[in-house]
Amino acid sequence: MNFGFTEEQELLRAEVRKFLDQNCALDEVRKIAATPEGVAKPLFDRMAELGWVGLTLPDRYGGIGLGWVDLVVVLEETGRTLFPSPLIATVLGATAIGLAGSEAQQKRWLPPIGAGRSIATLALLEASDRLDPAGIALAGKRDGAQFYLRGEKLFVMDAGTADLFVVAFRSGSADEDVSMALVERGAPGLVVEGLDTMDETKRLGRVRFDDVQVAREALLGPPGSAWPVIARLLDYGAVAVTAEAIGAAEGALDLTVRYAKQRVQFDEPIGRFQGVKHPLAEHYVEIESVKSLLYYAAWMLDEQPAEASLAVSRAKAWASDAFAGLGIDTVGLHGGIGYTWEYDAQLYLKRMKWVRAAFGDASWHLERVAALGGL
Amino acid sequence: MDFNLSPEEEAFRDEVRAFLDENLPSEPERDLKALAEWSRKVREKRWVGFSWPKEVGGGGGSLMQQVLLKEEMAKRKAPPLGTSFMGLAWVGPAIIQYGTDEQKRRFIPDILDGKLQWCTGYSEPGSGSDLASLQCKAVRDGEHYVVNGQKIWTSVAMWAKWMILLVRTHSDVSAKHDGITCLLVEMNTPGITVRPIRNMSGSSMFAEVFFDGVRVPVENRLGAEGEGWKVTVSALAFERSSISEVYGLARQLDGIKDLAKRCTRGGRPACEDPAIRRRIAWADVRIEAMRLNGMRFLTKQLRGEPLGSETSINKLLRAGLEIELGELAIEMQGSCGALMKGEGLVPDEGRWQRFALSWPEVVIGGGTPNIQRNIIAERVLGLPKD
């Protein structure tokens, strides 16, 4: 029994942290977030060169062949610095191709994705915002062996920079008649628009499909077989988001603790007052507990992915609400300065708004915990 | 990261399982005779004081084996390993670490055999969370200490044969932690008066203890004079893994899930109420977090890293859960939650009512939640001391 990271994983963490500290401190994050694309593509390319983008991809397709526990290490660090990148989107896109793609599809897409040349993303959610088969309503009209997609996808991560969309669509009227296809940017009838996100370091978009043609070789798996894969992707997504959220939570707590040690009121550092120190202690308890839950969930994804849902839901359920609360305390315990645009506290608060809903909020995951626990 | 057991660990776990299959009395059969038989057998296996060195009669078990043993025992709801609860939990470890050879010979075998029930004389009326301010006084008089003062919230004082007692031997010290001495006191010594205190559930598990010129032989001092704080704090810090508590809470939660299927709210089973489902799930999440936190701390210990104040994390989680589970069980009963008992009205013979009135024992005892928050804020986050 060993519930800790290996020396290699600690080394990986140190490398990622050093890279981000040197290249993407928070003032740099603000500059990147203010650009129209909102992502640090040159830095992302360098991370790809270092192997961090293709970390979980098989080595025969140019990846490193490591697991999700290793990826969690990287994501905690990208979260800590609020690094604006399409890392999560692209890893999830690649995971979808790895789970459901043919040999030819994997060979075509995984090497450029791992190398940072192609940005992939999942297009799952729609206006209903549902994480179940009924949420996939985008119509796929069959024409022989191919489909024509009509409708729109919402909340697509990094849609503006993505080169490849993994699109879930409805290929029949039966509840679980759900399919997936690969659609490239620039496909005729495909329109991508950015949405105005609260957290400018996390870009979401709307993707419209106006009779977009999906050829047979662009189908990801046989028609009508996609829901079990999508269900798995939701678990991978929740783990990725929670891992980044843990890093951001630690960054937020660190910022607030430092401030509480320096800020003097009533002739005392405010960190001496229990009204300040106790909530900070509670946030520490929450972060450490979410870490335990999340590391175990990531290990389950590596070892027994089909059985991982309960572990995943426990982690995301706690992270969603608790870290939103931490974001609020990060601003609130700072007082007036925390409310300003210039001060970094607000960046964490906004990040937690993105974290909360992504791949299921606390209500959704707690209901799943209840159901899987026999209620 | 690997949650699988090594072949040696697996072999040990299988040994424990086989022992349980053969020797665990079924729950209805656990009369005094069966429990005595159980105690004899686990003592024979050296599973009482399993973590203690073999030289003093312990089992010399490794940290990992201790956890496996506790886990298997908890899963099967086995009776405790040994009956001298406080003796095994912290008096014995303190004696092993600081006691003289004579003290070890005199006390350790009896603790292991369950012949000595101990109580703990730490808290005083004026010294609760601020334990180091204690005032119960001992003055040296030849080969004795003469003790005067009072202790309070002393669990099982009315049944214990011995007490581990903290007294002030010096008051002219700069730090209040200095000048405290630890004595081992026989409870039938003249001058000791025990007055039970009735708690809010109606039972009496703890007491006030008064000392009026109580003479304690110097040979019963544990550790050096003035080092009592070190002796006892180190014994308290002798960290027990929280695995038994986790399984205890998980069992309560199973009971609550079952209760949720039997109680009705608004004409429907409580288990269909989204608010109840959410609260049960939220308790499940925190219990699992405690289990996994414990495994992370264990991994640190196995790697030889000292445990800092991380264990306060699980103490805080447990405190919240003990209260929340009781509240949930009462709330699901609706108006019957206001009853103490009542044939046909109150489920499970009032078990949940009693549960909802028992949390202070574990939530307040051993450091209140606010003290745990202070520990984390000051020792982990480095915030200034109160």
Interface residues (C-beta under 8 A of the other chain):
Chain A: M1 N2 F3 G4 F5 T6 V69 L253 V257 A260 K261 E268 P269 G271 R272 Q274 V276 K277 H278 L280 A281 E282 Y284 V285 E288 S289 V290 K291 S292 L293 Y295 Y296 W299 A311 R314 A317 W318 S363 L366 E367 V369 A370 G373 G374 L375
Chain B: M1 D2 F3 N4 L5 S6 E9 M64 K257 A260 C271 P274 R277 R278 I280 A281 W282 D284 V285 R286 E288 A289 M290 L292 N293 M295 R296 L298 T299 K300 L302 R303 E310 I313 L316 L317 N370 Q372 R373 N374 I376 A377 E378 V380 L381 G382 L383 P384 K385 D386
